[in-house]
Amino acid sequence: MSYSMRRLLNHLPIPFGLRSNRRLRGTRLKHAQLVSFLEDTGFRALNVDHYERSLRRRRVAKAMAIAVTALAVAWVALESARAVALY
């Protein structure tokens, strides 16, 4: 159900106890003062180099896995061809 539909249904004139008051829900955004304080203190500072290195490692590992799989498939095909040639 979309947000606008829930908002419309929430504002219907029914007794307060029968509906949840969605106007009281908190915001997803943090206060600007808190955000600036967290940035100044280095709370959960993201090391971009570390993140890029991990992405590079994942990319290399994925390429290696694909290469090993391709070699295994080629090996099985080659050995199957040899086995068929023998019989």
Secondary structure, 3 states (H helix, E strand, C coil): CCHHHHHHHHCCCCCHHHCCCHHHCCCCCCCHHHHHHHHHHCCCCCCHHHHHHHHHHHHHHHHHHHHHHHHHHHHHHHHHHHHHHHC
